[in-house]
């Protein structure tokens, strides 16, 4: 996997550093199977729900509002993949605090107090929308902070949280590739049930993102869509989500590394106002386990057959 170049300078605020070390060490969980039997890695980068005390003290929003950006319980929905033979990486920190599905330095000049370093990307559409590596807003558009943050805070979160998370993810992919000769990353997310821009307009049950065919073998996308549709779910491909930084960065199908982003509609398993699980949670978890079982049993052979034909 391509390595990142991380820059860290200046004196870090002691309170935030202490909060990270006390509450987010380690900043992620890796659930490993008893035996790694399938060339898959599953990832849940936005389901973290440990909100550091220093973050809550700095935020102007209440904890429930901060959680509007969270992919609530997605790590639990996909947890059976470990029983079936693949590892699962899940962030412990929340997306509102730091978003690892961004470039390492998509930094927002509207949020950061000092001038940004030359290596920062301050003009991406995600930054302009307030959703950079250190988000300025939560998913429904409310400002997280009452004022700008020191640059040192952003760099500290990147150094202590972002960097270890991506090192762990790259390591799992490399391990899988070394063991099986190929690797498939399933990057798992959730989305609100309604489009914010169109009142009352609903989204499909699932959205699959493969960067319009660039991040994985098209057969993977087609297979997942077929299985989910066969279970009765509505499935869109690349609309409205084609895949984020993780999908784009790690997906290298020509080299045998395939990445597919899997977005599930929160409305089919969650009471979105309170973020409580509904009775359908258990059924959705069962269906995702079925999808994983089908993938593990059938897709590696499909890859091998295609490679032999080529």
VEXPAFI-654397 format. One record per residue (C-alpha): residue in three letters; chain; x, y, z. Coordinates in steps of 0.5 Angstrom, whole numbers. Example, Ala and Ser with C-alpha at 12.3 -4.5 7.8 and 13.67 -1.06 7.14 Angstrom:
BEGIN
<r aa="ala" ch="A" X="25" Y="-9" Z="16"/>
<r aa="ser" ch="A" X="27" Y="-2" Z="14"/>
//
This chain:
BEGIN
<r aa="unk" ch="A" X="0" Y="0" Z="0"/>
<r aa="unk" ch="A" X="2" Y="7" Z="-1"/>
<r aa="unk" ch="A" X="5" Y="10" Z="5"/>
<r aa="unk" ch="A" X="3" Y="17" Z="7"/>
<r aa="unk" ch="A" X="8" Y="23" Z="9"/>
<r aa="unk" ch="A" X="5" Y="26" Z="16"/>
<r aa="unk" ch="A" X="7" Y="32" Z="18"/>
<r aa="unk" ch="A" X="7" Y="34" Z="26"/>
<r aa="unk" ch="A" X="10" Y="41" Z="28"/>
<r aa="unk" ch="A" X="9" Y="46" Z="34"/>
<r aa="unk" ch="A" X="7" Y="44" Z="41"/>
<r aa="unk" ch="A" X="1" Y="40" Z="42"/>
<r aa="unk" ch="A" X="-5" Y="42" Z="47"/>
<r aa="unk" ch="A" X="-4" Y="38" Z="53"/>
<r aa="unk" ch="A" X="-11" Y="37" Z="55"/>
<r aa="unk" ch="A" X="-13" Y="34" Z="48"/>
<r aa="unk" ch="A" X="-7" Y="30" Z="48"/>
<r aa="unk" ch="A" X="-8" Y="27" Z="55"/>
<r aa="unk" ch="A" X="-16" Y="26" Z="53"/>
<r aa="unk" ch="A" X="-14" Y="22" Z="47"/>
<r aa="unk" ch="A" X="-9" Y="18" Z="51"/>
<r aa="unk" ch="A" X="-14" Y="17" Z="56"/>
<r aa="unk" ch="A" X="-20" Y="15" Z="52"/>
<r aa="unk" ch="A" X="-17" Y="13" Z="45"/>
<r aa="unk" ch="A" X="-12" Y="8" Z="46"/>
<r aa="unk" ch="A" X="-12" Y="5" Z="42"/>
<r aa="unk" ch="A" X="-16" Y="9" Z="37"/>
<r aa="unk" ch="A" X="-19" Y="3" Z="33"/>
<r aa="unk" ch="A" X="-21" Y="-5" Z="34"/>
<r aa="unk" ch="A" X="-19" Y="-10" Z="30"/>
<r aa="unk" ch="A" X="-23" Y="-16" Z="31"/>
<r aa="unk" ch="A" X="-19" Y="-22" Z="28"/>
<r aa="unk" ch="A" X="-22" Y="-29" Z="26"/>
<r aa="unk" ch="A" X="-20" Y="-35" Z="29"/>
<r aa="unk" ch="A" X="-18" Y="-37" Z="22"/>
<r aa="unk" ch="A" X="-17" Y="-32" Z="16"/>
<r aa="unk" ch="A" X="-20" Y="-37" Z="11"/>
<r aa="unk" ch="A" X="-23" Y="-31" Z="6"/>
<r aa="unk" ch="A" X="-19" Y="-26" Z="2"/>
<r aa="unk" ch="A" X="-23" Y="-20" Z="5"/>
<r aa="unk" ch="A" X="-22" Y="-15" Z="10"/>
<r aa="unk" ch="A" X="-28" Y="-11" Z="13"/>
<r aa="unk" ch="A" X="-28" Y="-4" Z="15"/>
<r aa="unk" ch="A" X="-32" Y="1" Z="19"/>
<r aa="unk" ch="A" X="-29" Y="8" Z="19"/>
<r aa="unk" ch="A" X="-35" Y="12" Z="22"/>
<r aa="unk" ch="A" X="-38" Y="8" Z="27"/>
<r aa="unk" ch="A" X="-34" Y="10" Z="33"/>
<r aa="unk" ch="A" X="-37" Y="13" Z="39"/>
<r aa="unk" ch="A" X="-32" Y="15" Z="44"/>
<r aa="unk" ch="A" X="-33" Y="22" Z="44"/>
<r aa="unk" ch="A" X="-27" Y="25" Z="48"/>
<r aa="unk" ch="A" X="-28" Y="29" Z="54"/>
<r aa="unk" ch="A" X="-24" Y="35" Z="51"/>
<r aa="unk" ch="A" X="-28" Y="35" Z="45"/>
<r aa="unk" ch="A" X="-34" Y="35" Z="48"/>
<r aa="unk" ch="A" X="-32" Y="41" Z="52"/>
<r aa="unk" ch="A" X="-30" Y="45" Z="46"/>
<r aa="unk" ch="A" X="-36" Y="43" Z="42"/>
<r aa="unk" ch="A" X="-42" Y="48" Z="42"/>
<r aa="unk" ch="A" X="-47" Y="42" Z="40"/>
<r aa="unk" ch="A" X="-50" Y="37" Z="45"/>
<r aa="unk" ch="A" X="-48" Y="29" Z="44"/>
<r aa="unk" ch="A" X="-54" Y="27" Z="41"/>
<r aa="unk" ch="A" X="-53" Y="32" Z="35"/>
<r aa="unk" ch="A" X="-46" Y="31" Z="35"/>
<r aa="unk" ch="A" X="-48" Y="23" Z="33"/>
<r aa="unk" ch="A" X="-52" Y="25" Z="27"/>
<r aa="unk" ch="A" X="-45" Y="24" Z="23"/>
<r aa="unk" ch="A" X="-44" Y="17" Z="26"/>
<r aa="unk" ch="A" X="-45" Y="11" Z="22"/>
<r aa="unk" ch="A" X="-49" Y="8" Z="28"/>
<r aa="unk" ch="A" X="-48" Y="1" Z="30"/>
<r aa="unk" ch="A" X="-45" Y="-1" Z="23"/>
<r aa="unk" ch="A" X="-39" Y="-4" Z="26"/>
<r aa="unk" ch="A" X="-44" Y="-9" Z="30"/>
<r aa="unk" ch="A" X="-48" Y="-10" Z="24"/>
<r aa="unk" ch="A" X="-42" Y="-13" Z="20"/>
<r aa="unk" ch="A" X="-39" Y="-16" Z="26"/>
<r aa="unk" ch="A" X="-41" Y="-23" Z="24"/>
<r aa="unk" ch="A" X="-35" Y="-23" Z="18"/>
<r aa="unk" ch="A" X="-30" Y="-25" Z="24"/>
<r aa="unk" ch="A" X="-34" Y="-31" Z="25"/>
<r aa="unk" ch="A" X="-34" Y="-33" Z="18"/>
<r aa="unk" ch="A" X="-27" Y="-32" Z="17"/>
<r aa="unk" ch="A" X="-25" Y="-25" Z="16"/>
<r aa="unk" ch="A" X="-22" Y="-19" Z="20"/>
<r aa="unk" ch="A" X="-26" Y="-13" Z="22"/>
<r aa="unk" ch="A" X="-23" Y="-6" Z="23"/>
<r aa="unk" ch="A" X="-27" Y="-1" Z="27"/>
<r aa="unk" ch="A" X="-25" Y="6" Z="29"/>
<r aa="unk" ch="A" X="-27" Y="8" Z="36"/>
<r aa="unk" ch="A" X="-27" Y="15" Z="35"/>
<r aa="unk" ch="A" X="-33" Y="19" Z="32"/>
<r aa="unk" ch="A" X="-33" Y="22" Z="25"/>
<r aa="unk" ch="A" X="-35" Y="29" Z="28"/>
<r aa="unk" ch="A" X="-28" Y="29" Z="31"/>
<r aa="unk" ch="A" X="-24" Y="26" Z="26"/>
<r aa="unk" ch="A" X="-25" Y="23" Z="19"/>
<r aa="unk" ch="A" X="-21" Y="18" Z="16"/>
<r aa="unk" ch="A" X="-25" Y="17" Z="10"/>
<r aa="unk" ch="A" X="-21" Y="24" Z="7"/>
<r aa="unk" ch="A" X="-14" Y="25" Z="5"/>
<r aa="unk" ch="A" X="-10" Y="26" Z="11"/>
<r aa="unk" ch="A" X="-9" Y="34" Z="10"/>
<r aa="unk" ch="A" X="-16" Y="36" Z="8"/>
<r aa="unk" ch="A" X="-16" Y="42" Z="12"/>
<r aa="unk" ch="A" X="-21" Y="47" Z="13"/>
<r aa="unk" ch="A" X="-19" Y="55" Z="13"/>
<r aa="unk" ch="A" X="-25" Y="57" Z="16"/>
<r aa="unk" ch="A" X="-24" Y="52" Z="22"/>
<r aa="unk" ch="A" X="-17" Y="53" Z="23"/>
<r aa="unk" ch="A" X="-14" Y="59" Z="26"/>
<r aa="unk" ch="A" X="-7" Y="60" Z="23"/>
<r aa="unk" ch="A" X="-5" Y="59" Z="16"/>
<r aa="unk" ch="A" X="-5" Y="52" Z="13"/>
<r aa="unk" ch="A" X="1" Y="49" Z="11"/>
<r aa="unk" ch="A" X="3" Y="48" Z="4"/>
<r aa="unk" ch="A" X="2" Y="41" Z="4"/>
<r aa="unk" ch="A" X="-6" Y="42" Z="6"/>
<r aa="unk" ch="A" X="-11" Y="41" Z="1"/>
<r aa="unk" ch="A" X="-16" Y="46" Z="3"/>
<r aa="unk" ch="A" X="-20" Y="47" Z="-4"/>
<r aa="unk" ch="A" X="-23" Y="40" Z="-4"/>
<r aa="unk" ch="A" X="-31" Y="39" Z="-5"/>
<r aa="unk" ch="A" X="-31" Y="36" Z="2"/>
<r aa="unk" ch="A" X="-27" Y="42" Z="5"/>
<r aa="unk" ch="A" X="-31" Y="47" Z="2"/>
<r aa="unk" ch="A" X="-37" Y="43" Z="5"/>
<r aa="unk" ch="A" X="-35" Y="43" Z="12"/>
<r aa="unk" ch="A" X="-33" Y="36" Z="12"/>
<r aa="unk" ch="A" X="-26" Y="35" Z="12"/>
<r aa="unk" ch="A" X="-21" Y="31" Z="15"/>
<r aa="unk" ch="A" X="-23" Y="35" Z="22"/>
<r aa="unk" ch="A" X="-30" Y="37" Z="20"/>
<r aa="unk" ch="A" X="-33" Y="44" Z="21"/>
<r aa="unk" ch="A" X="-40" Y="41" Z="21"/>
<r aa="unk" ch="A" X="-44" Y="35" Z="23"/>
<r aa="unk" ch="A" X="-48" Y="32" Z="17"/>
<r aa="unk" ch="A" X="-54" Y="36" Z="18"/>
<r aa="unk" ch="A" X="-50" Y="42" Z="17"/>
<r aa="unk" ch="A" X="-49" Y="45" Z="24"/>
<r aa="unk" ch="A" X="-43" Y="48" Z="26"/>
<r aa="unk" ch="A" X="-39" Y="44" Z="31"/>
<r aa="unk" ch="A" X="-35" Y="49" Z="35"/>
<r aa="unk" ch="A" X="-36" Y="56" Z="37"/>
<r aa="unk" ch="A" X="-30" Y="59" Z="34"/>
<r aa="unk" ch="A" X="-23" Y="57" Z="30"/>
<r aa="unk" ch="A" X="-19" Y="51" Z="32"/>
<r aa="unk" ch="A" X="-11" Y="52" Z="33"/>
<r aa="unk" ch="A" X="-7" Y="48" Z="28"/>
<r aa="unk" ch="A" X="-4" Y="44" Z="33"/>
<r aa="unk" ch="A" X="-10" Y="41" Z="35"/>
<r aa="unk" ch="A" X="-12" Y="38" Z="28"/>
<r aa="unk" ch="A" X="-5" Y="36" Z="27"/>
<r aa="unk" ch="A" X="-5" Y="32" Z="33"/>
<r aa="unk" ch="A" X="-11" Y="28" Z="31"/>
<r aa="unk" ch="A" X="-8" Y="26" Z="25"/>
<r aa="unk" ch="A" X="-2" Y="24" Z="28"/>
<r aa="unk" ch="A" X="-5" Y="20" Z="34"/>
<r aa="unk" ch="A" X="-11" Y="18" Z="30"/>
<r aa="unk" ch="A" X="-11" Y="18" Z="23"/>
<r aa="unk" ch="A" X="-4" Y="15" Z="22"/>
<r aa="unk" ch="A" X="-5" Y="9" Z="26"/>
<r aa="unk" ch="A" X="-12" Y="7" Z="23"/>
<r aa="unk" ch="A" X="-9" Y="7" Z="16"/>
<r aa="unk" ch="A" X="-3" Y="4" Z="18"/>
<r aa="unk" ch="A" X="-7" Y="-2" Z="21"/>
<r aa="unk" ch="A" X="-12" Y="-2" Z="15"/>
<r aa="unk" ch="A" X="-6" Y="-2" Z="10"/>
<r aa="unk" ch="A" X="-3" Y="-8" Z="14"/>
<r aa="unk" ch="A" X="-9" Y="-12" Z="14"/>
<r aa="unk" ch="A" X="-10" Y="-11" Z="7"/>
<r aa="unk" ch="A" X="-2" Y="-13" Z="6"/>
<r aa="unk" ch="A" X="-3" Y="-19" Z="10"/>
<r aa="unk" ch="A" X="-9" Y="-21" Z="6"/>
<r aa="unk" ch="A" X="-6" Y="-20" Z="0"/>
<r aa="unk" ch="A" X="0" Y="-24" Z="2"/>
<r aa="unk" ch="A" X="-4" Y="-30" Z="5"/>
<r aa="unk" ch="A" X="-9" Y="-31" Z="-1"/>
<r aa="unk" ch="A" X="-5" Y="-27" Z="-7"/>
<r aa="unk" ch="A" X="-11" Y="-22" Z="-7"/>
<r aa="unk" ch="A" X="-15" Y="-18" Z="-3"/>
<r aa="unk" ch="A" X="-22" Y="-15" Z="-2"/>
<r aa="unk" ch="A" X="-24" Y="-9" Z="2"/>
<r aa="unk" ch="A" X="-31" Y="-8" Z="4"/>
<r aa="unk" ch="A" X="-32" Y="-1" Z="7"/>
<r aa="unk" ch="A" X="-38" Y="0" Z="11"/>
<r aa="unk" ch="A" X="-42" Y="6" Z="12"/>
<r aa="unk" ch="A" X="-49" Y="8" Z="13"/>
<r aa="unk" ch="A" X="-53" Y="14" Z="10"/>
<r aa="unk" ch="A" X="-59" Y="18" Z="13"/>
<r aa="unk" ch="A" X="-66" Y="15" Z="10"/>
<r aa="unk" ch="A" X="-68" Y="22" Z="7"/>
<r aa="unk" ch="A" X="-65" Y="27" Z="2"/>
<r aa="unk" ch="A" X="-63" Y="33" Z="6"/>
<r aa="unk" ch="A" X="-64" Y="37" Z="-1"/>
<r aa="unk" ch="A" X="-71" Y="34" Z="-3"/>
<r aa="unk" ch="A" X="-76" Y="34" Z="3"/>
<r aa="unk" ch="A" X="-79" Y="27" Z="3"/>
<r aa="unk" ch="A" X="-75" Y="24" Z="-2"/>
<r aa="unk" ch="A" X="-72" Y="17" Z="1"/>
<r aa="unk" ch="A" X="-66" Y="14" Z="-1"/>
<r aa="unk" ch="A" X="-65" Y="6" Z="-3"/>
<r aa="unk" ch="A" X="-64" Y="1" Z="2"/>
<r aa="unk" ch="A" X="-56" Y="0" Z="0"/>
<r aa="unk" ch="A" X="-51" Y="4" Z="-4"/>
<r aa="unk" ch="A" X="-45" Y="1" Z="-7"/>
<r aa="unk" ch="A" X="-39" Y="5" Z="-9"/>
<r aa="unk" ch="A" X="-34" Y="3" Z="-14"/>
<r aa="unk" ch="A" X="-31" Y="9" Z="-16"/>
<r aa="unk" ch="A" X="-35" Y="8" Z="-23"/>
<r aa="unk" ch="A" X="-31" Y="1" Z="-24"/>
<r aa="unk" ch="A" X="-24" Y="4" Z="-22"/>
<r aa="unk" ch="A" X="-24" Y="1" Z="-15"/>
<r aa="unk" ch="A" X="-26" Y="-6" Z="-16"/>
<r aa="unk" ch="A" X="-27" Y="-12" Z="-21"/>
<r aa="unk" ch="A" X="-34" Y="-10" Z="-23"/>
<r aa="unk" ch="A" X="-36" Y="-17" Z="-22"/>
<r aa="unk" ch="A" X="-36" Y="-15" Z="-14"/>
<r aa="unk" ch="A" X="-40" Y="-10" Z="-15"/>
<r aa="unk" ch="A" X="-45" Y="-14" Z="-19"/>
<r aa="unk" ch="A" X="-45" Y="-20" Z="-14"/>
<r aa="unk" ch="A" X="-46" Y="-16" Z="-8"/>
<r aa="unk" ch="A" X="-52" Y="-12" Z="-12"/>
<r aa="unk" ch="A" X="-55" Y="-19" Z="-14"/>
<r aa="unk" ch="A" X="-55" Y="-22" Z="-7"/>
<r aa="unk" ch="A" X="-58" Y="-16" Z="-4"/>
<r aa="unk" ch="A" X="-63" Y="-15" Z="-9"/>
<r aa="unk" ch="A" X="-65" Y="-22" Z="-8"/>
<r aa="unk" ch="A" X="-66" Y="-21" Z="-1"/>
<r aa="unk" ch="A" X="-71" Y="-16" Z="-3"/>
<r aa="unk" ch="A" X="-67" Y="-9" Z="-2"/>
<r aa="unk" ch="A" X="-67" Y="-4" Z="-7"/>
<r aa="unk" ch="A" X="-60" Y="-2" Z="-9"/>
<r aa="unk" ch="A" X="-56" Y="3" Z="-13"/>
<r aa="unk" ch="A" X="-49" Y="4" Z="-15"/>
<r aa="unk" ch="A" X="-45" Y="10" Z="-15"/>
<r aa="unk" ch="A" X="-51" Y="14" Z="-14"/>
<r aa="unk" ch="A" X="-51" Y="18" Z="-9"/>
<r aa="unk" ch="A" X="-44" Y="16" Z="-7"/>
<r aa="unk" ch="A" X="-39" Y="13" Z="-11"/>
<r aa="unk" ch="A" X="-34" Y="12" Z="-6"/>
<r aa="unk" ch="A" X="-29" Y="16" Z="-1"/>
<r aa="unk" ch="A" X="-22" Y="17" Z="0"/>
<r aa="unk" ch="A" X="-21" Y="10" Z="3"/>
<r aa="unk" ch="A" X="-25" Y="7" Z="-4"/>
<r aa="unk" ch="A" X="-20" Y="11" Z="-8"/>
<r aa="unk" ch="A" X="-14" Y="10" Z="-5"/>
<r aa="unk" ch="A" X="-14" Y="3" Z="-3"/>
<r aa="unk" ch="A" X="-18" Y="0" Z="-9"/>
<r aa="unk" ch="A" X="-12" Y="-3" Z="-14"/>
<r aa="unk" ch="A" X="-16" Y="-8" Z="-18"/>
<r aa="unk" ch="A" X="-10" Y="-9" Z="-23"/>
<r aa="unk" ch="A" X="-6" Y="-11" Z="-17"/>
<r aa="unk" ch="A" X="-11" Y="-15" Z="-14"/>
<r aa="unk" ch="A" X="-13" Y="-11" Z="-9"/>
<r aa="unk" ch="A" X="-21" Y="-9" Z="-10"/>
<r aa="unk" ch="A" X="-25" Y="-4" Z="-5"/>
<r aa="unk" ch="A" X="-32" Y="-3" Z="-5"/>
<r aa="unk" ch="A" X="-36" Y="2" Z="-1"/>
<r aa="unk" ch="A" X="-42" Y="-1" Z="2"/>
<r aa="unk" ch="A" X="-47" Y="4" Z="5"/>
<r aa="unk" ch="A" X="-54" Y="2" Z="8"/>
<r aa="unk" ch="A" X="-60" Y="6" Z="10"/>
<r aa="unk" ch="A" X="-60" Y="8" Z="17"/>
<r aa="unk" ch="A" X="-68" Y="8" Z="16"/>
<r aa="unk" ch="A" X="-68" Y="0" Z="16"/>
<r aa="unk" ch="A" X="-65" Y="-1" Z="22"/>
<r aa="unk" ch="A" X="-65" Y="5" Z="26"/>
<r aa="unk" ch="A" X="-70" Y="10" Z="30"/>
<r aa="unk" ch="A" X="-66" Y="16" Z="27"/>
<r aa="unk" ch="A" X="-69" Y="21" Z="32"/>
<r aa="unk" ch="A" X="-66" Y="18" Z="38"/>
<r aa="unk" ch="A" X="-61" Y="13" Z="34"/>
<r aa="unk" ch="A" X="-64" Y="7" Z="38"/>
<r aa="unk" ch="A" X="-64" Y="0" Z="34"/>
<r aa="unk" ch="A" X="-71" Y="-2" Z="31"/>
<r aa="unk" ch="A" X="-73" Y="-9" Z="31"/>
<r aa="unk" ch="A" X="-71" Y="-10" Z="24"/>
<r aa="unk" ch="A" X="-63" Y="-9" Z="26"/>
<r aa="unk" ch="A" X="-63" Y="-16" Z="28"/>
<r aa="unk" ch="A" X="-66" Y="-18" Z="21"/>
<r aa="unk" ch="A" X="-61" Y="-13" Z="17"/>
<r aa="unk" ch="A" X="-55" Y="-16" Z="21"/>
<r aa="unk" ch="A" X="-57" Y="-23" Z="19"/>
<r aa="unk" ch="A" X="-58" Y="-21" Z="12"/>
<r aa="unk" ch="A" X="-51" Y="-18" Z="12"/>
<r aa="unk" ch="A" X="-48" Y="-24" Z="15"/>
<r aa="unk" ch="A" X="-51" Y="-28" Z="9"/>
<r aa="unk" ch="A" X="-48" Y="-23" Z="4"/>
<r aa="unk" ch="A" X="-41" Y="-24" Z="7"/>
<r aa="unk" ch="A" X="-42" Y="-32" Z="7"/>
<r aa="unk" ch="A" X="-44" Y="-32" Z="0"/>
<r aa="unk" ch="A" X="-38" Y="-27" Z="-2"/>
<r aa="unk" ch="A" X="-33" Y="-31" Z="2"/>
<r aa="unk" ch="A" X="-36" Y="-38" Z="-1"/>
<r aa="unk" ch="A" X="-36" Y="-36" Z="-8"/>
<r aa="unk" ch="A" X="-33" Y="-29" Z="-10"/>
<r aa="unk" ch="A" X="-26" Y="-32" Z="-10"/>
<r aa="unk" ch="A" X="-27" Y="-37" Z="-15"/>
<r aa="unk" ch="A" X="-30" Y="-32" Z="-19"/>
<r aa="unk" ch="A" X="-24" Y="-28" Z="-19"/>
<r aa="unk" ch="A" X="-19" Y="-34" Z="-20"/>
<r aa="unk" ch="A" X="-23" Y="-36" Z="-26"/>
<r aa="unk" ch="A" X="-23" Y="-29" Z="-29"/>
<r aa="unk" ch="A" X="-16" Y="-28" Z="-28"/>
<r aa="unk" ch="A" X="-14" Y="-35" Z="-31"/>
<r aa="unk" ch="A" X="-19" Y="-33" Z="-37"/>
<r aa="unk" ch="A" X="-14" Y="-27" Z="-38"/>
//
